[in-house]
Amino acid sequence: MTTYKVSYVVIGGEHPGAIANEIERPCVGGRVRIGRGTFEIVEIHEVLPPREDFAFLHATVRPVGTTEQPAE
């Protein structure tokens, strides 16, 4: 079983984001709870190649209900 260490970064910087261990790989369009907020995943990037039972990911998220897009 792979554990995903995910760095969640919130668009706009209004929320500090989080680093969390996840059992399932997050996907674009999915939702995640960070603190008391719910966020939609808009981008995912592999930070490092998987090592043994760990994968390291970066996810850009936005608060649910907003339409702001990530910068390209």
Secondary structure, DSSP 8 states (H G I E B T S, - for coil): --EEEEEEEETTSSS--EEEEESS---TT-EEEETTEEEEEEEEEEEEEEETTEEEEEEEEEETT-------
